[in-house]
Amino acid sequence: MKIIDEMTNKSLSNITILLEKSELTQLIGYLEDLSSEVAQNEHYHLNNDDYSKEITIAVYDDKGSLEHFAEKYKKIIVSDE
């Protein structure tokens, strides 16, 4: 698991996420899609109603290809800095 502070591009150790029921339902759908054998997307963005807050979720395999990740994410996945 990697948790990234997008403002500093630093790895975090823990966070708390509080979701409304509709946001939880949307997140569950995204997670189900990402975990499927025929996943079409590599990541999803979950936003609140006015798009002032965002959670980005993606699946990675640190032993597989990271080519679809930006360099800043590759660095954290590989080194967890």
Secondary structure, 3 states (H helix, E strand, C coil): CCEEECCCCEEECCCCCCCCHHHHHHHHHHHHHHHCCCCCCCEEEEECCCCCCEEEEECCCCCCCCCCCCHHHHHHHHHCC
